[in-house]
Amino acid sequence: MTETLFIINPVSGGGAALKAWRTARLALQTTGLTIREHVTARAGEAIEATRDALTRGITRIVAVGGDGTLSEVVNGYLDDNGRALNPQAAIGVLPGVTGADFCKTLGMTARAQAIRAISGATSKIIDAGRITFNDEGGQAFTRAFVNLASFGLGGDTAMWVNRWRGKRSRLLKGRAKYALAALRALDGYRNHGVRVRLDQESELDIDSNLLVVANGKFAGGGMMLAPDARLDDGLFDVILADGATRWDIIEELPRIGRGGHLKNPKVSQHRARTISITAREPLAIDVDGDFAGYTPAELVVLPSVVRLMSA
């Protein structure tokens, strides 16, 4: 039987991930897996648990929670140079009710699909990203990400979502929670002069408060921010708003769910392996669904570094 470590975030989705795990565990016990559990108690613990498991020779690790939990597992899976500690080890994801945008990119919209992927022997290789930015204390910090990073409005929205964890998480779920947080963030929406450098070749000066660097397609509880993004093409999809007003953003919210915002003439789409973002005023940054810090930021794609369990 295959030993598999499940790293469970008990507060993800207001406790929804823990409930999902209790149900899924019953199904997984019939598949022949040897199940090991680690329930986290603090931010960053999933990174440590993943690295410890890999050091002990465990080669199957599953994140039970949202995108933030998966992101921590990926940060434990990769070393400080962005390489897999064990390229033969595979990670998986068992989503809770909310915050599972990465699973939408995978087409994994039902828990049964996740269970099939976890209990099977199939895997695929995908890209990740690495970002260096300023943390809240103004110190340079580097971390990996697997889904996307967003700047300005996205970072401010993530800040509000993080603040609302707890009682409000049980009242607001998925897209409704992110939409309300986005509207709250729009109260302070202001464009700033931003310089974006793509692959050290192209340099763009824009007036913006909404930028996305994407590996996956979805964020914000199911909004298709980067509809053409692929997890295995060795490139980021870069979505930039230039001169978009607060009302432009509000009008686009219904269309973002299906990627229709790319038709707006104030929105442009690019692809690059490396990106540099600087702004006249620091822009808040969302990394894999969590508020992380502020610009300036440097991003680089990590091609084919994560082995992912797949159905």
C-alpha positions as CSV (number, residue, x, y, z in Angstrom):
1,M,0.0,0.0,0.0
2,T,1.2,3.5,-0.8
3,E,1.9,5.9,2.1
4,T,0.3,9.2,1.5
5,L,0.5,12.3,3.7
6,F,-2.5,14.5,3.9
7,I,-1.8,18.0,5.2
8,I,-5.0,19.5,6.4
9,N,-5.8,23.1,7.0
10,P,-8.6,23.0,9.5
11,V,-9.6,26.7,9.1
12,S,-9.6,26.7,5.3
13,G,-13.1,27.8,4.0
14,G,-14.3,28.4,7.5
15,G,-13.8,24.8,8.4
16,A,-15.1,23.4,5.1
17,A,-11.8,21.7,4.3
18,L,-11.9,19.8,7.5
19,K,-15.4,18.6,6.8
20,A,-14.4,17.7,3.3
21,W,-11.5,15.7,4.6
22,R,-13.7,13.7,7.0
23,T,-16.0,12.7,4.1
24,A,-13.1,12.0,1.7
25,R,-11.1,9.9,4.2
26,L,-13.9,7.3,4.3
27,A,-13.7,6.9,0.5
28,L,-9.9,6.9,0.4
29,Q,-9.7,4.2,3.1
30,T,-11.2,1.8,0.5
31,T,-8.5,2.5,-2.1
32,G,-5.5,0.8,-0.5
33,L,-3.7,3.9,0.5
34,T,-1.8,4.1,3.8
35,I,-3.1,7.4,5.1
36,R,-1.1,9.7,7.3
37,E,-2.5,13.0,8.6
38,H,-1.0,16.3,9.6
39,V,-3.4,19.0,10.8
40,T,-1.8,22.4,10.7
41,A,-2.1,25.0,13.5
42,R,-0.4,28.0,12.0
43,A,0.6,29.7,8.8
44,G,3.7,28.2,7.2
45,E,3.3,24.8,8.9
46,A,2.4,23.0,5.7
47,I,5.8,24.1,4.2
48,E,7.6,22.5,7.1
49,A,5.5,19.4,7.1
50,T,6.0,18.9,3.4
51,R,9.8,19.2,3.7
52,D,9.9,16.9,6.7
53,A,7.9,14.3,4.8
54,L,10.1,14.4,1.8
55,T,13.2,14.1,4.0
56,R,11.6,10.9,5.5
57,G,11.1,9.4,2.1
58,I,7.4,10.0,1.7
59,T,6.7,10.6,-2.0
60,R,3.0,11.4,-2.0
61,I,1.7,14.6,-0.3
62,V,-1.8,16.0,-0.6
63,A,-2.9,19.5,0.4
64,V,-6.4,19.5,1.9
65,G,-7.7,23.1,1.8
66,G,-7.7,26.0,-0.6
67,D,-5.1,27.5,-2.9
68,G,-3.1,28.9,0.0
69,T,-2.7,25.4,1.5
70,L,-1.6,24.0,-1.8
71,S,0.8,26.9,-2.3
72,E,2.5,26.1,1.1
73,V,2.9,22.5,0.0
74,V,4.5,23.6,-3.2
75,N,6.9,25.9,-1.3
76,G,7.9,22.9,0.8
77,Y,8.2,20.7,-2.3
78,L,10.7,23.1,-4.0
79,D,14.1,24.1,-2.6
80,D,15.4,27.6,-2.3
81,N,16.5,27.5,-6.0
82,G,13.1,26.5,-7.3
83,R,13.9,22.8,-7.8
84,A,12.0,19.8,-6.6
85,L,13.6,18.2,-3.5
86,N,12.6,14.9,-4.9
87,P,11.5,15.0,-8.6
88,Q,9.8,11.6,-8.3
89,A,7.6,12.7,-5.4
90,A,4.1,13.9,-6.4
91,I,1.7,16.3,-4.7
92,G,-2.1,16.4,-4.9
93,V,-5.0,18.6,-3.8
94,L,-8.2,17.8,-2.1
95,P,-10.2,21.0,-2.2
96,G,-12.7,22.4,0.4
97,V,-15.7,24.4,-0.6
98,T,-14.0,27.7,-1.3
99,G,-10.6,28.9,-2.4
100,A,-10.0,26.1,-4.9
101,D,-9.4,28.1,-8.0
102,F,-6.4,26.0,-9.0
103,C,-8.6,22.9,-9.2
104,K,-10.8,24.7,-11.7
105,T,-7.9,25.1,-14.0
106,L,-7.3,21.4,-13.7
107,G,-10.9,20.7,-14.5
108,M,-11.3,19.1,-11.1
109,T,-14.7,20.4,-10.1
110,A,-16.0,17.4,-8.1
111,R,-14.5,15.9,-5.0
112,A,-14.8,12.4,-6.6
113,Q,-12.3,13.6,-9.3
114,A,-9.8,14.6,-6.7
115,I,-10.1,11.3,-4.9
116,R,-9.5,9.4,-8.2
117,A,-6.4,11.5,-8.8
118,I,-5.1,10.9,-5.3
119,S,-5.7,7.2,-5.3
120,G,-4.4,6.5,-8.8
121,A,-0.8,6.2,-10.0
122,T,-0.9,8.9,-12.8
123,S,0.9,12.2,-12.6
124,K,1.8,15.1,-14.8
125,I,4.5,17.7,-14.7
126,I,3.5,21.4,-14.4
127,D,5.2,24.8,-14.0
128,A,5.4,27.0,-11.0
129,G,6.5,30.5,-10.4
130,R,8.9,32.4,-8.1
131,I,8.3,35.9,-6.9
132,T,10.5,38.3,-4.9
133,F,8.8,41.3,-3.3
134,N,8.8,43.4,-0.2
135,D,7.0,42.0,2.8
136,E,4.9,44.1,5.2
137,G,8.1,45.1,7.0
138,G,9.8,46.3,3.8
139,Q,12.2,43.4,3.6
140,A,12.8,41.5,0.4
141,F,11.1,38.1,0.5
142,T,11.0,35.2,-2.1
143,R,8.5,32.5,-2.4
144,A,7.1,30.1,-5.0
145,F,3.6,30.0,-6.3
146,V,1.6,27.7,-8.4
147,N,-1.6,29.6,-9.5
148,L,-1.1,33.3,-9.9
149,A,0.0,36.6,-8.5
150,S,-2.0,39.8,-8.8
151,F,-1.1,43.4,-8.0
152,G,-3.1,46.4,-6.9
153,L,-6.8,45.6,-6.7
154,G,-6.1,41.9,-6.5
155,G,-3.7,42.4,-3.5
156,D,-6.1,44.7,-1.8
157,T,-9.0,42.2,-2.3
158,A,-6.9,39.4,-0.8
159,M,-6.1,41.6,2.2
160,W,-9.9,42.0,2.9
161,V,-10.6,38.3,2.3
162,N,-7.8,37.4,4.8
163,R,-9.3,39.9,7.3
164,W,-12.7,38.3,7.0
165,R,-11.6,34.9,8.0
166,G,-13.7,33.5,10.9
167,K,-17.4,34.1,11.3
168,R,-17.8,36.0,8.1
169,S,-16.2,33.0,6.2
170,R,-19.1,30.9,7.2
171,L,-21.6,33.4,5.9
172,L,-19.8,34.2,2.6
173,K,-18.5,31.6,0.3
174,G,-16.6,31.4,-3.0
175,R,-17.2,34.1,-5.6
176,A,-19.6,36.0,-3.4
177,K,-17.0,36.5,-0.8
178,Y,-14.3,37.6,-3.3
179,A,-16.8,39.9,-5.1
180,L,-17.7,41.7,-1.9
181,A,-14.0,42.0,-0.9
182,A,-13.3,43.4,-4.4
183,L,-16.0,46.0,-4.0
184,R,-14.6,46.9,-0.6
185,A,-11.2,47.2,-2.1
186,L,-12.6,49.4,-4.8
187,D,-13.3,52.1,-2.2
188,G,-9.7,53.0,-2.3
189,Y,-9.0,52.2,-6.0
190,R,-6.5,54.6,-7.5
191,N,-4.3,54.1,-10.6
192,H,-0.6,54.6,-10.3
193,G,2.2,54.9,-12.8
194,V,3.6,51.3,-13.2
195,R,6.5,50.1,-15.2
196,V,6.4,46.4,-16.4
197,R,9.3,44.8,-18.0
198,L,8.8,41.5,-19.9
199,D,11.7,39.1,-20.5
200,Q,14.2,42.0,-20.3
201,E,13.1,43.0,-23.8
202,S,9.8,44.8,-23.7
203,E,9.1,47.7,-21.2
204,L,5.6,49.1,-20.7
205,D,4.7,52.2,-18.8
206,I,1.0,52.1,-17.8
207,D,-1.5,53.8,-15.5
208,S,-2.8,50.9,-13.5
209,N,-4.0,49.3,-10.3
210,L,-4.8,45.9,-11.7
211,L,-2.1,43.5,-13.0
212,V,-2.1,39.7,-13.1
213,V,0.8,37.3,-13.6
214,A,-0.8,33.9,-14.1
215,N,0.2,30.2,-14.3
216,G,-3.4,29.1,-13.8
217,K,-6.6,30.5,-15.3
218,F,-8.8,31.2,-12.2
219,A,-8.7,33.3,-9.0
220,G,-11.1,35.1,-6.7
221,G,-13.5,32.3,-6.2
222,G,-13.9,31.3,-9.9
223,M,-13.1,34.5,-11.9
224,M,-11.3,33.6,-15.1
225,L,-8.6,36.2,-15.0
226,A,-6.3,34.5,-17.4
227,P,-8.4,32.3,-19.8
228,D,-5.6,31.3,-22.0
229,A,-3.1,30.4,-19.3
230,R,-1.6,26.9,-19.3
231,L,0.2,25.1,-16.5
232,D,2.8,23.4,-18.7
233,D,3.9,25.9,-21.4
234,G,6.8,27.4,-19.6
235,L,5.3,30.9,-19.8
236,F,3.3,33.3,-17.6
237,D,0.2,34.9,-19.0
238,V,0.3,38.6,-18.0
239,I,-2.9,40.6,-18.0
240,L,-2.6,44.4,-17.6
241,A,-5.2,47.1,-17.2
242,D,-4.2,50.5,-18.4
243,G,-6.3,53.6,-17.5
244,A,-9.2,51.5,-16.2
245,T,-11.4,53.5,-13.8
246,R,-13.3,52.2,-10.8
247,W,-16.5,52.1,-12.9
248,D,-14.7,50.2,-15.7
249,I,-13.8,47.5,-13.1
250,I,-17.3,47.3,-11.7
251,E,-18.8,46.9,-15.2
252,E,-16.3,44.1,-16.0
253,L,-16.9,42.1,-12.9
254,P,-19.8,40.0,-14.5
255,R,-17.6,39.3,-17.6
256,I,-14.5,38.3,-15.7
257,G,-16.1,35.1,-14.7
258,R,-15.9,33.9,-18.3
259,G,-12.8,35.8,-19.4
260,G,-14.7,38.5,-21.3
261,H,-12.6,41.3,-19.8
262,L,-9.9,40.6,-22.4
263,K,-12.1,42.2,-25.0
264,N,-11.9,45.5,-23.2
265,P,-9.5,47.9,-25.1
266,K,-8.1,49.0,-21.7
267,V,-6.9,45.4,-21.0
268,S,-3.9,43.8,-22.7
269,Q,-2.6,40.3,-22.7
270,H,1.1,39.3,-22.9
271,R,3.3,36.2,-22.3
272,A,6.7,36.1,-20.7
273,R,9.1,34.0,-18.7
274,T,10.4,36.9,-16.4
275,I,8.5,40.0,-15.3
276,S,9.6,43.0,-13.3
277,I,6.9,45.3,-11.8
278,T,7.7,48.7,-10.2
279,A,5.2,51.4,-9.3
280,R,5.3,55.0,-8.1
281,E,3.3,53.9,-5.0
282,P,3.7,50.4,-3.7
283,L,1.0,48.0,-5.0
284,A,-0.4,45.3,-2.7
285,I,0.3,41.7,-3.9
286,D,-1.9,38.6,-3.8
287,V,0.0,35.3,-4.2
288,D,-2.1,32.2,-4.6
289,G,-5.1,33.8,-2.8
290,D,-3.2,35.3,0.1
291,F,-2.0,38.9,0.7
292,A,1.8,38.7,0.6
293,G,3.3,42.2,0.5
294,Y,4.1,45.0,-1.9
295,T,5.9,45.9,-5.1
296,P,8.5,46.2,-6.4
297,A,8.4,42.6,-7.6
298,E,10.4,40.3,-9.8
299,L,8.8,37.1,-11.1
300,V,10.3,34.1,-13.0
301,V,8.6,31.0,-14.3
302,L,9.9,27.6,-13.1
303,P,9.2,25.3,-16.0
304,S,8.3,21.6,-15.4
305,V,9.2,21.5,-11.7
306,V,6.1,20.1,-9.9
307,R,4.9,16.6,-10.3
308,L,1.1,16.7,-9.8
309,M,-1.2,13.7,-9.1
310,S,-3.8,13.5,-11.9
311,A,-6.8,11.4,-12.8
